[in-house]
Amino acid sequence: MQARIIPIFENKPAGGCGATGGGGKSSCGSAAGRGDLSPEVWEKVKNHPCYSEQAHHHFARMHVAVAPACNIQCHYCNRKYDCSNESRPGVVSEKLTPELAAKKVLAVAAEIPQLTVVGIAGPGDALANPEKTFKTFQLIQNSAPDIKLCLSTNGLALPDYVQTIQDFNVDHVTITINMVDPEVGERIYPWIFYKHKRWTGRDAAKILAERQMEGLEMLTSKGILVKVNSVMVPGVNDDHLVAVNQAVKSRGAFLHNIMPLISEPEHGTHYGLTGQRGPSAQELKALQDKCEGDMNLMRHCRQCRADAVGLLGEDRSQEFTTDKVAEMKVHYDAEARKAYQAFVEKEREDQEAAMKRELSGLAEDAGHANVLVAVATKGSGRINEHFGHAGEFQVFELTAAGAKFVGHRRVDHYCQGGYGEEETLETVISAINDCAAVFVAKIGLCPKKDLEQAGIEAVEEYAHQYIEQSLVAWFKGYLARLRSGDAVAVERGQGSLRQGAFVA
Amino acid sequence: MAMTIDESQCTACAMCESECPTDSILEKGGVFSIDAASCNECEGLEDGPQCVNSCPVDDCIVRA
């Protein structure tokens, strides 16, 4: 089978000049790269798309759905719901045995050299299925030792398995922590199953919170990197997540990922059925900004399915269904994978250096200016996606400190279909309505005009060039145009976060 | 006297399998059922049937 590599060779690095510019605190598992991390930590996260914002442009992950059982019930989860067009945590199309999972990993690794990470994230809880989870890890470790293992858990069973996690060299653990106060918790968790007993109400939330904190402390004391996921539920835990942030930070969590609630009646979740809304992009960003002190905040999470495959913005799981994997002849080429990863390392260094060069002179020009822009990309850190083909846009904030990744907006359709081009364009505009410009590899004349009318500039001139460097270069020109009166800064509207399915 | 699994509701997560004190949960080709001969509805246990308590889906496991 021919390995497919995202073409990153097609263009030479874009030029730049000048000296190094300002920095600023990085976010997202260190967007700025290794600068603010110790060498040991950098080594652990540099190729992990879920722990490093920068890595997520280059490296792929996959989840193997070997863990169907769960020991708690969350109001945002309905385990019975699964539609092939639906993409969110807790949902999976096929369950796998550990043996099939290990074969699937090899098949994907052979096809996608960017694959560096395999995680077990459900569809239930990894640690409510300890035999299946650790058997899978063992098989993967035997056949593909260069792949990093990680798991995701609600934390209830975590203290019982910290030693096992360490024994299996699992370097990255994600705990979903939505509260530290049982009063908040009882509005998120109707029940838990603990010590052969079903607990409800505040008692349940209290046990869960205590077990989560205990597990987190045990992991960090062993030097295992912990990411904390929190689901932002407006009116339930939105303000409280600042306290959660403090609590997990003080216990040594490496990264905090605050995600918007996904809630639609058709999902059949308690929140979906009772009309609990998710946050707007602005509310989410405001909370993330508030929590971003001296702790890394993750903003590039795609809230992917328990069987997702590929780069974070894509899902190629349909190419690797059980039937297809069973027929594949797998050739695992460790050398080719290594060569690809070495190439990416060089490419990333070039991109970082280019961005730093471009920063020269920006600080004086920008003052307190703050502009959001959207980028169409299929990965590799370049502006390389056609406007009309983009399934999502990455959003960057431009300030005197440079370009910072602050989020992404999905623009695909929901599974009922039937949208015409006009409606699709409206969806895109409402998704990136808070952005002054959208950077694309190419765009048609009509959508370009419509965007213009909505006050969004479509920029093609940086096609296939490095994202961050290009944005800073454009920003400098934009500031000059503002000064000369050729451009006018407009008060931007709200960007909407898409709630429906991600159809890759 | 036995519990039974509503096949149309079951997500086949197997959570009940490890909780059943009488090993009465059976699985065949991914479909779960309860052995009526050995299930005693967790007689004597304070909380009642363990399969019901551990099952993530309401009304999936009921009295036969």
Chai-1 contact restraints between the chains, C-beta under 6 A:
chainA,res_idxA,chainB,res_idxB,connection_type,confidence,min_distance_angstrom,max_distance_angstrom,comment,restraint_id
A,P68,B,C13,contact,1.0,0.0,6.0,A-B,restraint_1
A,A69,B,C13,contact,1.0,0.0,6.0,A-B,restraint_2
A,A69,B,A14,contact,1.0,0.0,6.0,A-B,restraint_3
A,A69,B,M15,contact,1.0,0.0,6.0,A-B,restraint_4
A,C70,B,P56,contact,1.0,0.0,6.0,A-B,restraint_5
A,R79,B,T11,contact,1.0,0.0,6.0,A-B,restraint_6
A,R79,B,P56,contact,1.0,0.0,6.0,A-B,restraint_7
A,K80,B,T11,contact,1.0,0.0,6.0,A-B,restraint_8
A,G124,B,C13,contact,1.0,0.0,6.0,A-B,restraint_9
A,F193,B,S54,contact,1.0,0.0,6.0,A-B,restraint_10
A,K197,B,D47,contact,1.0,0.0,6.0,A-B,restraint_11
A,R198,B,N53,contact,1.0,0.0,6.0,A-B,restraint_12
